[in-house]
Amino acid sequence: MKLARSVLATSLMLASAANAALAAPVREEHVTGGALDLPWLNGFGVSANMQPLTLDPAHPAYANPSGDHTVAVATTMHADSGGIVLSATDPAGLSDYDWEAWIFTGDGNSRRGLVVRADPTNDFESNYQFVIQSGMLQLNLRKLVNGMPTTLGSWFTSNLPGGLPLVNTWHRMKVSVLGDQIRCFWDGTEVTTTPIVDGQLTSGWVGVYNFRFDIGQIPFYTDDLLLSPPPATPTAARSWGQIKALYR
């Protein structure tokens, strides 16, 4: 029995280590030393793109979670140029991945969030995007195909454990895409109680999105953006009895 337990424990540790290694980030943007770590491309036919910023102590985003006071900022174009910015980076050959970042709510006056599977062949106008809407009352998972939107899921932020987000606060956003399944997370809580199934966009780049049609020059601050392969196996804890049952 002791030997069996030892073998099982060793197997579990090896599996856990393998999963941890597999899920290690393959792309990271920390704005190290005040400069962007990754190459970013602009989308939607506009010149606005990701920029580095070292925050002044008086800036409301100064106390960023990493504490280095450097962030990436995607500022929308002027309203007469579309009031939009989408910046994307190459996902290192991955089509299934987790894409996450700290995001700053600012004044909460634009639609802002993360994009996945953004198509580099059409200026990223086809993508999935997990966004917090202007006013911060709702989170949406949207699909854009050649710029035409479809809402795949909506969640009221007042129903989340942290409640309605406040202006000028940092929050963690994550989108996981695996095959035709999409999962969305806000501050560590999964809002998709079951994965949303949509297989139209099968690969593409990752990035950030910020849009408001009638007001331009709205900044969207992000930090510690991480691209990781999705876990190979579920990470939910199992009892000793459940583990033993696998070896009967």
Helices and strands as residue ranges (DSSP letters): H 2-22, E 27-29, G 32-34, E 41-42, E 51-54, E 70-75, G 79-81, E 84-89, E 97-104, E 111-118, G 120-122, E 127-132, E 138-145, E 148-156, G 157-159, E 170-178, E 181-186, E 189-190, E 196-197, E 205-211, E 219-228, H 240-245
